[in-house]
């Protein structure tokens, strides 16, 4: 009587794709693998980073977390709990932690800039060694001595 056979019993397949849909659907792309510090479980990748940079980063993260915590917790305690002494004190501690975060970053940035400047000067010194040696030779020469490049060897006063 019914055009549906007994196996399906009128059920509609929801969520299952048909053969035509499977053929038309593109393959799902694979994400590339990314190396992280904790691939080995013991932070062995952290040794690739300069120790001063790593230390400055960790210190700045701790200060920044403290700043966010205390700057938000202080006013909440003051307003909601009515703690008019500890709330402003925590807020002030948070502000100081934020300032300390900025100071840590600035000190790291200054030391990095200073190191890059020194490295640049050393490379410039190696490239200009020939120029510096000729300048040193010119400085050691007696200014009253006749110039060897002149064709006339007589002094100008004698003329």
RAQUI-V730500 format. One record per residue. N is the residue number from 1. PHI is phi in whole degrees, -180 to 180 (* if undefined). D_LAST is the distance of its C-alpha to the last C-alpha in Angstrom with 2 decimals. Layout:
# RAQUI-V730500
{{N	PHI	D_LAST} {N	PHI	D_LAST}}
This chain:
# RAQUI-V730500
{{1	*	135.87} {2	-90	132.30} {3	-77	129.40} {4	-85	127.78} {5	-86	128.80} {6	-70	130.01} {7	-68	126.91} {8	-85	124.65} {9	46	127.38} {10	81	125.36} {11	-80	122.25} {12	-106	118.91} {13	-79	115.96} {14	-109	113.39} {15	92	110.04} {16	-96	110.49} {17	-90	108.46} {18	-79	110.06} {19	-62	108.99} {20	-64	107.26} {21	-66	105.29} {22	-64	104.26} {23	-71	102.98} {24	-85	100.92} {25	-76	99.44} {26	-73	95.95} {27	-68	95.38} {28	-77	94.23} {29	-71	90.58} {30	-94	89.79} {31	-77	87.33} {32	-71	84.47} {33	-80	84.61} {34	-125	82.18} {35	-80	81.13} {36	-117	81.74} {37	-63	81.15} {38	-103	84.84} {39	-62	85.57} {40	-87	86.33} {41	88	87.98} {42	-128	85.73} {43	57	82.49} {44	-68	80.67} {45	-71	78.47} {46	-70	77.12} {47	-72	75.08} {48	-73	72.73} {49	-93	71.60} {50	-57	69.07} {51	-63	71.07} {52	-68	69.23} {53	-67	69.83} {54	-63	73.49} {55	-65	74.00} {56	-63	72.40} {57	-64	74.56} {58	-64	77.77} {59	-63	77.08} {60	-65	76.23} {61	-65	79.42} {62	-64	81.54} {63	-61	80.04} {64	-66	80.43} {65	-64	84.05} {66	-64	84.81} {67	-62	83.17} {68	-64	85.27} {69	-62	88.44} {70	-75	88.14} {71	-68	86.75} {72	-88	89.76} {73	-73	92.39} {74	-57	91.65} {75	-63	92.49} {76	-67	95.50} {77	-64	96.96} {78	-67	96.33} {79	-76	97.82} {80	-82	100.67} {81	-96	101.70} {82	77	100.88} {83	-86	98.91} {84	-81	96.66} {85	-102	94.98} {86	-77	94.30} {87	-59	93.37} {88	-64	90.37} {89	-65	89.38} {90	-65	89.33} {91	-61	87.41} {92	-64	84.79} {93	-61	84.60} {94	-64	84.06} {95	-63	81.22} {96	-65	79.57} {97	-65	79.99} {98	-66	78.33} {99	-64	75.37} {100	-65	75.18} {101	-61	75.20} {102	-64	72.18} {103	-63	70.38} {104	-63	71.07} {105	-63	69.66} {106	-63	66.51} {107	-67	65.84} {108	-65	66.32} {109	-65	64.02} {110	-63	61.26} {111	-67	61.52} {112	-68	61.43} {113	-64	58.38} {114	-65	56.61} {115	-65	57.51} {116	-64	56.27} {117	-65	52.96} {118	-66	52.51} {119	-63	53.46} {120	-65	50.93} {121	-67	48.11} {122	-65	49.07} {123	-67	49.04} {124	-64	45.64} {125	-63	44.26} {126	-70	45.59} {127	-75	44.16} {128	-104	40.65} {129	-59	40.31} {130	-63	37.59} {131	-68	35.55} {132	-68	36.09} {133	-65	35.07} {134	-69	31.70} {135	-68	31.18} {136	-67	32.13} {137	-66	29.66} {138	-65	26.81} {139	-71	28.02} {140	-78	28.16} {141	-73	24.58} {142	-74	22.09} {143	-67	19.85} {144	-85	16.97} {145	-72	17.28} {146	-67	15.11} {147	-74	17.09} {148	-70	18.96} {149	-81	19.15} {150	-73	15.45} {151	-82	15.03} {152	-94	11.38} {153	-90	11.67} {154	-81	8.18} {155	-67	7.66} {156	-67	5.88} {157	-70	5.56} {158	-73	3.80} {159	-74	0.00}}
